[in-house]
Amino acid sequence: MKYQKKMLFFKLLPLFLVCNFCIAVAGLAKTVNSKCPISNNKVDPTQTLSYGVCCGNCLKKASANVSAFIKKTKPNNKSCPFSAKPIRKTFIVGFCCSKCKKKAS
């Protein structure tokens, strides 16, 4: 019985690792912007910050003008900069380089 459990573990381990890698790679591509809000260059998917808003309407406002939004708030904020309500939705903003990312932090 112990042998069967060990074999099942080793059979499922590669599947688990591949699924985690796929999720991580998919997470890199989900930025709300294609141009850097600081320099207007192409976004590097490895240079991202997470921001939060309270609802879909505020998400639309933030996505419409990302550069103005990042000036209003800091990454990983606890309350919505538009309504001051608690965060319910998060989104990823991409930057072109680590220097622009640092300016937004």
PEBEL-V265268 format. One record per backbone hydrogen bond with DSSP energy under -1.0 kcal/mol. NH is the residue of the N-H (numbers start at 1). CO is the residue of the C=O. If there is no record, write none. Layout:
# PEBEL-V265268
nh:co
NH:CO
NH:CO
This chain:
# PEBEL-V265268
nh:co
5:1
6:2
7:3
8:4
9:5
10:6
11:7
12:8
13:9
16:12
17:13
18:14
19:15
20:16
21:17
22:18
23:19
24:20
25:21
26:22
27:23
31:29
32:92
36:41
40:36
43:34
44:95
47:44
49:93
51:91
53:89
59:55
60:56
61:57
62:58
63:59
64:60
65:61
69:65
70:66
73:69
76:50
80:85
84:80
87:78
88:53
89:53
91:51
93:49
95:47
101:97
102:98
103:99
104:100
